[in-house]
Amino acid sequence: MAGGVAEADLRQWVHSFVWTGEYDADEIPWLIEDSLGVGDVVDQGWLRDVIAAELAAKLEAEQAWPAVTDCDRLDRAFQALQRQGIIALHRAGFTQSDGLEEVEDDYHEAGGAASDYAGHCFYTEQDQQRALDGSGMYIGVGHLSGEDAKGVEVGRRLRAALEAEGLTVEWDGSIGRRLFVKGFRWQRRSPR
């Protein structure tokens, strides 16, 4: 087990990392290690057993998932937005501020003003965790110019892309509110 970290906390971390569908069994111990405090130690054999059991439970659950999940729909919507000149980021940092920094990084890596990008949308790790918990999905939007009217247009395009994929979106149409994908079920298949 661990010194200084509760077993329940470790199991919750493993659950979250496994059920995101973004990490394999070899990556998760490294992610757990990065989450530990100074002096915290985890029995690696115990951790690998917990990860293996959680992955087995997830793989079994995946058998009952629909052929196309909400995560697949979200991926397709984000791909469509990328083609429209909107930076669309999955899991962009932990907070909204982190997400905006990642948008800026992507924008500059793509050539800044010389790129085809104008708008952006993203969800954070916090948003993903809420979706994992069954609380729907929030997605932030904006325009790289910072102009509200242009940001609202990005929101409209995001809404249209999500709805074209069959997702239900709630949004009041203002730049001060993030779009909410109602009933979003986080079901991303594990890497093979």
Disulfide bonds with the S-S distance in Angstrom:
none
